[in-house]
Amino acid sequence: MKIFKKIRKVAAITLCFATVAALGGCHEEEKAQMKADVTAFCDDFKKMDFDAMYALTQDQTKYFNEIYIPDAEESEVLFKAMADNLEYEVGECEIDGSNASVSAKISNIDTNALMGDVLNDYFDQCEADPENIDNINIVDIINAHLSDPDIKRREADTVFNFVKKDGKWSIDSNVMIYDDITGGYMTYYFQVNMVAMSEFEGMETTTAAQ
């Protein structure tokens, strides 16, 4: 009887180890896939294939829809520069129950600082030669800053969070990963729009008071 108990105990332990090993193997496959998704996300940006980027995310929000305008030279120049200058290194994947994340080091030109300098130069030129404003080309100013060998870069320790739905992990879409991958361009864009909206509301209030 004792022998049978020992056999059952050994069998239970063996089954336990087999289950743990199977789960571990499953997790390793999931981790590899999530790291591959982050790599694809970054590569798609370098190829400027934004729809492919969105397809890798859980809610597929199109963050660049109103920001990237293919017909606008300024937009085309900026995004081409960001795509060409993106560097990244995918780190480790961690799974904790229903949560998962992949770390990555992302580097790009600091577009937030770049566009701040571009606007300062543009306004300086407008102030210096107000009669020639129509001939001041902001794209030329952007290109001049992009050609600076000492152009600032932005380094980010980025975390790509993942969510699981119907048994499949996908990137948790949030503005921060897009901000990091563009070197802070999302921050610049939203700041400029907030200032513009604030000034517009101020004009409306003044007009109404009159």
LOTORLUM-887094 format. One record per residue: residue number from 1; y, z, x of N, C-alpha, C, CB in turn. Coordinates in steps of 0.001 Angstrom, whole numbers, plus 500000, padded with zeros to 6 digits. Glycine has a CB too. Layout:
! LOTORLUM-887094
ATOM    k      ny      nz      nx     cay     caz     cax      cy      cz      cx     cby     cbz     cbx
ATOM  NUM       Y       Z       X       Y       Z       X       Y       Z       X       Y       Z       X
...
END
This chain:
! LOTORLUM-887094
ATOM    k      ny      nz      nx     cay     caz     cax      cy      cz      cx     cby     cbz     cbx
ATOM    1  498795  500000  500827  500000  500000  500000  501261  500000  500865  500003  501215  499062
ATOM    2  501231  500811  501923  502368  500880  502836  502599  499533  503502  502146  501966  503898
ATOM    3  501495  498818  503778  501600  497504  504438  502349  496525  503534  500186  496945  504787
ATOM    4  502004  496562  502204  502666  495653  501262  504160  495965  501149  502002  495744  499876
ATOM    5  504502  497270  501190  505908  497663  501125  506672  497132  502331  506037  499191  501047
ATOM    6  506027  497225  503514  506652  496728  504736  506846  495212  504665  505802  497101  505966
ATOM    7  505836  494515  504124  505922  493058  503997  507073  492669  503077  504596  492479  503464
ATOM    8  507191  493407  501914  508270  493121  500984  509635  493377  501621  508112  493960  499722
ATOM    9  509711  494451  502426  510968  494799  503083  511368  493722  504085  510851  496159  503784
ATOM   10  510367  493278  504879  510616  492226  505864  511054  490939  505161  509351  491971  506721
ATOM   11  510389  490626  504026  510714  489417  503269  512143  489486  502731  509716  489222  502111
ATOM   12  512522  490687  502238  513869  490860  501685  514931  490688  502771  514006  492247  501025
ATOM   13  514646  491271  503946  515581  491156  505071  515703  489698  505511  515119  492038  506259
ATOM   14  514565  489018  505569  514555  487601  505969  515363  486758  504997  513113  487070  506049
ATOM   15  515178  487037  503680  515913  486307  502653  517407  486561  502770  515420  486700  501263
ATOM   16  517751  487797  503070  519159  488170  503225  519796  487402  504376  519295  489684  503461
ATOM   17  519104  487365  505522  519615  486641  506679  519738  485146  506383  518705  486866  507889
ATOM   18  518769  484621  505642  518784  483193  505297  519976  482869  504401  517468  482789  504596
ATOM   19  520261  483792  503457  521391  483593  502548  522704  483633  503313  521391  484658  501440
ATOM   20  522844  484611  504195  524052  484738  505014  524250  483494  505875  523973  485994  505904
ATOM   21  523144  483020  506468  523219  481829  507319  523639  480606  506515  521869  481570  507999
ATOM   22  523102  480499  505291  523437  479353  504432  524904  479387  504041  522555  479342  503169
ATOM   23  525383  480592  503676  526781  480735  503303  527692  480441  504489  527049  482140  502766
ATOM   24  527256  480925  505670  528036  480672  506880  528135  479197  507173  527429  481390  508065
ATOM   25  527004  478493  507011  527010  477054  507232  527898  476338  506242  525611  476507  507150
ATOM   26  527864  476784  504996  528702  476199  503944  530177  476400  504272  528369  476823  502570
ATOM   27  530509  477623  504719  531887  477926  505077  532357  477072  506244  532032  479400  505417
ATOM   28  531476  476845  507223  531864  476029  508365  532177  474604  507930  530760  476031  509423
ATOM   29  531419  474090  506998  531697  472747  506460  533027  472729  505725  530567  472290  505514
ATOM   30  533282  473775  504935  534541  473859  504193  535725  473973  505160  534519  475067  503222
ATOM   31  535559  474793  506197  536631  474950  507188  536925  473627  507880  536253  476017  508229
ATOM   32  535882  472913  508255  536061  471625  508922  536801  470641  508021  534703  471043  509336
ATOM   33  536467  470670  506733  537119  469759  505795  538588  470117  505615  536405  469783  504445
ATOM   34  538895  471410  505532  540292  471819  505362  541122  471472  506596  540377  473327  505080
ATOM   35  540555  471655  507774  541265  471269  508997  541481  469759  509031  540483  471726  510251
ATOM   36  540487  469017  508562  540615  467553  508499  541708  467153  507514  539271  466904  508093
ATOM   37  541838  467900  506414  542873  467606  505420  544269  467839  506003  542671  468473  504161
ATOM   38  544429  468903  506784  545728  469169  507416  546059  468069  508413  545728  470548  508120
ATOM   39  545058  467649  509182  545255  466544  510127  545673  465274  509382  543962  466288  510942
ATOM   40  544985  464992  508278  545307  463803  507485  546719  463898  506900  544276  463620  506355
ATOM   41  547099  465097  506463  548431  465327  505889  549514  464967  506915  548585  466810  505433
ATOM   42  549324  465440  508139  550298  465162  509211  550267  463685  509609  550009  466047  510449
ATOM   43  549079  463120  509719  548963  461710  510089  549583  460803  509024  547492  461337  510303
ATOM   44  549405  461173  507759  549990  460380  506677  551515  460395  506760  549526  460912  505308
ATOM   45  552080  461535  507170  553526  461587  507343  553963  460658  508469  553984  463024  507629
ATOM   46  553212  460657  509560  553542  459784  510680  553467  458311  510268  552600  460055  511860
ATOM   47  552600  458013  509321  552480  456640  508812  553438  456393  507643  551032  456359  508372
ATOM   48  554170  457434  507248  555078  457399  506107  554348  456987  504833  556237  456442  506380
ATOM   49  553109  457421  504738  552311  457186  503530  552372  458464  502690  550809  456795  503885
ATOM   50  553476  458649  502000  553737  459897  501303  552803  460113  500110  555170  459930  500841
ATOM   51  552413  459044  499448  551489  459190  498316  550155  459764  498774  551267  457836  497621
ATOM   52  549716  459377  499967  548464  459916  500518  548620  461404  500824  548049  459143  501800
ATOM   53  549811  461815  501266  550078  463233  501506  549974  464020  500207  551469  463425  502137
ATOM   54  550659  463520  499185  550654  464225  497895  549235  464358  497342  551546  463488  496879
ATOM   55  548420  463329  497556  547058  463326  497004  546197  464437  497598  546393  461975  497252
ATOM   56  546586  464955  498763  545828  466028  499408  546212  467409  498879  546039  465980  500910
ATOM   57  547258  467471  498055  547739  468759  497572  547241  469042  496161  549262  468803  497607
ATOM   58  547311  470326  495802  546738  470773  494528  547517  470230  493330  546708  472299  494474
ATOM   59  548864  470279  493392  549649  469833  492225  550277  468457  492429  550743  470842  491918
ATOM   60  550156  467907  493644  550617  466551  493962  552103  466340  493636  549779  465532  493201
ATOM   61  552903  467398  493842  554348  467281  493660  554930  466314  494683  555026  468659  493778
ATOM   62  555749  465381  494231  556316  464362  495118  557675  464839  495641  556460  462996  494375
ATOM   63  557621  465639  496699  558819  466287  497219  559840  465302  497783  558435  467272  498282
ATOM   64  559396  464143  498252  560323  463208  498877  560910  462179  497906  559628  462496  499994
ATOM   65  560542  462261  496639  560933  461214  495692  562438  460950  495648  560460  461583  494320
ATOM   66  563234  462000  495600  564683  461829  495525  565343  461949  496891  565280  462849  494578
ATOM   67  564546  462180  497918  565083  462403  499256  564911  461176  500144  564408  463605  499898
ATOM   68  563744  460540  500026  563505  459320  500793  563799  458115  499906  562041  459270  501330
ATOM   69  564783  457311  500309  565178  456126  499539  565000  454915  500441  566664  456236  499017
ATOM   70  563914  454175  500261  563602  453056  501164  564716  452025  501296  562367  452367  500692
ATOM   71  565496  451826  500241  566547  450808  500285  567810  451293  500990  566892  450368  498881
ATOM   72  567863  452578  501285  569043  453141  501940  568791  453218  503444  569385  454549  501364
ATOM   73  569653  452574  504225  569439  452511  505678  569439  453896  506308  570513  451648  506334
ATOM   74  570319  454757  505856  570392  456120  506400  569061  456848  506225  571524  456917  505715
ATOM   75  568495  456763  505027  567226  457413  504725  566096  456821  505563  566904  457284  503234
ATOM   76  566077  455496  505668  565030  454820  506430  565072  455214  507903  565168  453304  506290
ATOM   77  566255  455246  508470  566415  455601  509887  565959  457032  510140  567882  455430  510327
ATOM   78  566376  457945  509272  566032  459359  509455  564526  459600  509347  566765  460214  508424
ATOM   79  563917  459067  508293  562491  459326  508094  561636  458633  509149  562065  458873  506706
ATOM   80  562082  457470  509610  561348  456800  510693  561411  457651  511953  561926  455381  510967
ATOM   81  562570  458245  512223  562725  459107  513397  561855  460354  513273  564197  459505  513581
ATOM   82  561822  460944  512076  560985  462132  511863  559507  461797  512019  561242  462728  510471
ATOM   83  559109  460654  511481  557705  460243  511584  557310  459999  513043  557456  458970  510748
ATOM   84  558191  459346  513792  557889  459029  515191  557862  460263  516087  558903  458047  515723
ATOM   85  558644  461267  515719  558788  462447  516588  557901  463622  516195  560214  462897  516586
ATOM   86  557150  463484  515112  556279  464588  514700  555149  464805  515699  555701  464320  513309
ATOM   87  554987  466040  516123  553857  466454  516952  553215  467653  516281  554303  466792  518421
ATOM   88  551903  467730  516349  551245  468849  515674  549922  469189  516365  551001  468514  514185
ATOM   89  549531  470412  516168  548239  470894  516677  547620  471790  515606  548407  471672  518046
ATOM   90  546493  471370  515080  545829  472133  514018  545043  473273  514639  544895  471224  513171
ATOM   91  545212  474469  514082  544540  475659  514607  543285  475998  513827  545483  476843  514590
ATOM   92  543128  477276  513554  541905  477758  512914  542040  477841  511402  541531  479116  513466
ATOM   93  540907  477805  510749  540844  477969  509295  540212  479320  508983  540034  476807  508627
ATOM   94  540803  480021  508054  540279  481318  507624  539996  481276  506125  541279  482465  507964
ATOM   95  538830  481787  505753  538480  481881  504335  538263  483344  503988  537210  481036  504004
ATOM   96  538949  483789  502942  538798  485168  502474  538630  485129  500962  540029  486059  502888
ATOM   97  537380  485039  500525  537101  484967  499097  537632  483669  498503  537709  486165  498375
ATOM   98  538563  483811  497562  539117  482629  496901  540370  482118  497603  539433  482942  495448
ATOM   99  540716  482733  498740  541887  482306  499505  541458  481675  500821  542831  483493  499765
ATOM  100  542210  480686  501270  541926  480046  502548  543228  479524  503138  540892  478897  502384
ATOM  101  543265  479415  504456  544471  478909  505112  544099  478257  506439  545500  480048  505336
ATOM  102  544924  477329  506849  544776  476667  508145  546099  476811  508884  544371  475150  507983
ATOM  103  546043  477298  510105  547261  477442  510901  547513  476155  511687  547152  478660  511863
ATOM  104  548769  475891  511964  549115  474695  512739  550438  474924  513457  549199  473440  511825
ATOM  105  550567  474330  514623  551845  474329  515342  552465  472957  515126  551662  474650  516889
ATOM  106  553661  472944  514561  554326  471687  514220  555673  471616  514924  554506  471551  512686
ATOM  107  555934  470454  515508  557194  470235  516213  557800  468906  515764  556978  470251  517754
ATOM  108  559101  468915  515568  559806  467679  515221  561257  467827  515673  559718  467375  513674
ATOM  109  562007  466736  515597  563433  466864  515871  564025  467817  514831  564153  465464  515842
ATOM  110  565021  468575  515250  565646  469538  514341  566631  468772  513460  566369  470700  515132
ATOM  111  566141  468265  512332  566991  467431  511479  568070  468229  510765  566146  466708  510462
ATOM  112  567842  469504  510563  568870  470345  509957  570085  470418  510885  568315  471769  509663
ATOM  113  569837  470699  512161  570921  470744  513147  571498  469357  513377  570422  471333  514476
ATOM  114  570620  468352  513445  571054  466977  513674  572065  466529  512624  569852  466038  513675
ATOM  115  571715  466723  511336  572584  466255  510268  573871  467063  510184  571856  466311  508947
ATOM  116  573825  468319  510591  575047  469111  510665  576005  468513  511686  574726  470570  511023
ATOM  117  575460  468123  512861  576284  467496  513898  576790  466130  513449  575489  467357  515200
ATOM  118  575934  465382  512765  576310  464047  512278  577489  464159  511299  575094  463348  511589
ATOM  119  577406  465091  510362  578486  465249  509383  579783  465699  510046  578081  466254  508303
ATOM  120  579666  466582  511039  580868  467030  511757  581533  465848  512462  580513  468138  512784
ATOM  121  580721  465006  513113  581264  463830  513785  581910  462866  512792  580164  463116  514567
ATOM  122  581235  462691  511665  581751  461772  510645  583110  462237  510133  580758  461651  509475
ATOM  123  583226  463514  509795  584496  464035  509277  585583  464021  510354  584306  465463  508742
ATOM  124  585191  464267  511612  586167  464205  512713  586729  462794  512842  585516  464644  514051
ATOM  125  585835  461782  512735  586285  460393  512842  587156  460009  511651  585083  459446  512942
ATOM  126  586801  460510  510475  587614  460227  509288  589005  460841  509417  586920  460757  508024
ATOM  127  589057  462049  509965  590339  462737  510133  591183  462061  511203  590117  464210  510493
ATOM  128  590517  461581  512255  591246  460944  513356  591789  459569  512968  590340  460813  514572
ATOM  129  591071  458892  512075  591483  457537  511694  591294  457347  510183  590669  456464  512489
ATOM  130  592108  458019  509380  591918  457990  507916  592046  456598  507308  592917  458902  507258
ATOM  131  592791  455712  507948  592958  454369  507407  591732  453487  507650  594184  453720  508015
ATOM  132  590821  453984  508476  589649  453176  508844  588349  453776  508310  589565  453037  510362
ATOM  133  588469  454645  507304  587292  455368  506795  586192  454421  506333  587695  456282  505643
ATOM  134  586559  453352  505674  585558  452428  505129  584724  451764  506221  586240  451360  504292
ATOM  135  585246  451747  507431  584531  451098  508536  583750  452079  509402  585507  450341  509400
ATOM  136  583801  453348  509042  583034  454352  509793  581626  454397  509218  583716  455771  509725
ATOM  137  580664  453987  510022  579271  453862  509569  578480  455101  509969  578610  452586  510158
ATOM  138  578043  455870  508966  577319  457112  509281  575972  456826  509936  577108  457943  508011
ATOM  139  575385  455652  509665  574106  455294  510296  574289  455146  511798  573541  453985  509693
ATOM  140  575416  454584  512217  575699  454459  513648  575795  455836  514304  577006  453672  513873
ATOM  141  576397  456775  513578  576524  458139  514113  575145  458792  514216  577463  458997  513219
ATOM  142  574300  458593  513199  572938  459139  513229  572174  458569  514417  572190  458828  511908
ATOM  143  572244  457259  514597  571530  456616  515710  572024  457121  517058  571688  455097  515639
ATOM  144  573323  457373  517160  573876  457889  518418  573300  459260  518739  575411  457967  518344
ATOM  145  573169  460111  517725  572602  461445  517942  571095  461368  518217  572870  462345  516719
ATOM  146  570416  460451  517538  568970  460307  517758  568650  459824  519164  568377  459342  516742
ATOM  147  569571  459097  519767  569337  458570  521116  569671  459572  522214  570148  457316  521323
ATOM  148  570168  460729  521822  570501  461779  522798  569209  462304  523429  571301  462947  522119
ATOM  149  569062  462197  524766  567829  462683  525407  567640  464191  525283  567830  462303  526867
ATOM  150  568717  464902  524999  568643  466364  524859  568641  466788  523390  569818  467029  525591
ATOM  151  568216  465897  522523  568193  466209  521096  567360  467467  520833  567633  465019  520293
ATOM  152  567851  468326  519950  567152  469579  519659  565848  469310  518916  568047  470519  518834
ATOM  153  564863  470141  519199  563598  470088  518477  563386  471423  517764  562412  469774  519443
ATOM  154  562604  471365  516715  562298  472564  515917  560797  472809  515990  562771  472403  514420
ATOM  155  560430  474007  516422  559022  474391  516529  558688  475344  515376  558720  475060  517922
ATOM  156  557552  475138  514762  557174  475989  513625  555705  476360  513689  557477  475285  512297
ATOM  157  555424  477634  513439  554048  478091  513237  553786  478006  511733  553818  479572  513797
ATOM  158  553149  476945  511341  552995  476635  509918  551640  477092  509406  553170  475134  509672
ATOM  159  551639  477599  508196  550388  477984  507536  550204  477105  506303  550390  479507  507145
ATOM  160  549118  476361  506294  548753  475566  505120  547788  476403  504283  548107  474181  505531
ATOM  161  548267  476893  503156  547399  477627  502246  546610  476641  501388  548222  478592  501356
ATOM  162  545397  477040  501047  544528  476199  500226  544133  476935  498956  543275  475778  501012
ATOM  163  543954  476179  497897  543466  476726  496638  542187  475988  496263  544541  476603  495508
ATOM  164  541305  476693  495570  540020  476101  495206  539962  475868  493707  538853  477000  495656
ATOM  165  539631  474654  493339  539530  474309  491931  538328  473387  491745  540841  473635  491419
ATOM  166  537486  473742  490787  536262  472978  490514  535423  472794  491776  536611  471610  489918
ATOM  167  535401  473860  492580  534570  473867  493775  535154  473122  494957  533257  473295  493456
ATOM  168  536393  472628  494850  536993  471846  495934  538294  472495  496399  537252  470392  495479
ATOM  169  538440  472626  497724  539655  473168  498302  540703  472058  498423  539367  473808  499682
ATOM  170  541955  472389  498110  543048  471442  498326  544281  472217  498790  543356  470626  497024
ATOM  171  545185  471527  499453  546381  472165  500011  547285  472670  498891  547152  471179  500917
ATOM  172  547710  473911  499041  548653  474493  498085  550034  473899  498367  548676  476068  498185
ATOM  173  550479  473025  497496  551736  472313  497707  552914  473273  497615  551894  471176  496685
ATOM  174  553707  473341  498689  554931  474139  498643  555957  473519  499582  554651  475625  499030
ATOM  175  557215  473781  499302  558289  473093  500015  558311  473433  501499  559623  473440  499395
ATOM  176  557776  474592  501887  557872  475023  503284  557081  474120  504224  557384  476452  503421
ATOM  177  555925  473637  503798  555159  472769  504700  555883  471428  504877  553716  472542  504151
ATOM  178  556578  470989  503839  557359  469755  503955  558604  469989  504810  557761  469232  502556
ATOM  179  559166  471182  504727  560323  471510  505559  559930  471536  507029  560924  472863  505144
ATOM  180  558787  472137  507337  558333  472201  508727  558019  470813  509270  557100  473098  508843
ATOM  181  557366  470004  508464  556922  468699  508949  558098  467750  509165  555929  468082  507966
ATOM  182  559225  467994  508448  560417  467163  508616  561437  467779  509569  561065  466921  507274
ATOM  183  561068  468861  510216  561986  469485  511155  563174  470160  510503  562472  468475  512112
ATOM  184  562983  470625  509264  564050  471354  508570  564917  470477  507694  564914  472049  509563
ATOM  185  564498  469234  507443  565327  468341  506638  565431  468808  505184  564766  466927  506688
ATOM  186  564378  469438  504680  564429  469934  503305  565498  471024  503176  563044  470480  502870
ATOM  187  565587  471884  504182  566615  472922  504186  567998  472291  504156  566468  473831  505421
ATOM  188  568204  471299  505019  569496  470599  505054  569809  469975  503701  569497  469514  506146
ATOM  189  568845  469275  503125  569059  468553  501869  569458  469507  500744  567792  467779  501477
ATOM  190  568735  470608  500615  569022  471547  499524  570343  472283  499758  567876  472562  499378
ATOM  191  570668  472582  501018  571941  473238  501299  573111  472338  500927  572027  473629  502775
ATOM  192  573017  471065  501316  574088  470115  501010  574254  469947  499507  573806  468757  501662
ATOM  193  573139  469877  498792  573209  469714  497347  573767  470952  496660  571839  469393  496795
ATOM  194  573443  472133  497192  573987  473360  496618  575500  473418  496799  573330  474589  497258
ATOM  195  575972  472996  497997  577414  472982  498252  578095  471981  497330  577709  472640  499731
ATOM  196  577478  470802  497199  578052  469764  496333  578129  470237  494888  577224  468475  496418
ATOM  197  577069  470883  494420  577051  471382  493043  578100  472460  492838  575669  471926  492687
ATOM  198  578255  473323  493844  579235  474401  493755  580654  473835  493675  579105  475348  494962
ATOM  199  580935  472810  494499  582262  472201  494482  582499  471474  493162  582426  471231  495663
ATOM  200  581455  470823  492651  581574  470105  491383  581865  471077  490239  580288  469308  491093
ATOM  201  581169  472217  490228  581396  473221  489187  582804  473798  489288  580355  474348  489289
ATOM  202  583285  473951  490535  584641  474448  490737  585680  473480  490204  584890  474711  492205
ATOM  203  585435  472168  490406  586346  471145  489890  586357  471147  488360  585946  469755  490416
ATOM  204  585163  471330  487771  585056  471351  486309  585838  472531  485742  583574  471426  485869
ATOM  205  585708  473692  486410  586398  474896  485944  587911  474710  486018  585971  476122  486776
ATOM  206  588393  474104  487145  589822  473865  487321  590362  472900  486288  590099  473336  488707
ATOM  207  589577  471829  486026  589984  470824  485050  590059  471434  483645  589004  469634  485066
ATOM  208  589066  472251  483321  589035  472894  481996  590219  473837  481814  587718  473667  481802
ATOM  209  590587  474529  482892  591690  475484  482810  593021  474760  482577  591760  476332  484096
ATOM  210  593124  473542  483105  594356  472782  482922  594453  472258  481493  594426  471617  483923
END
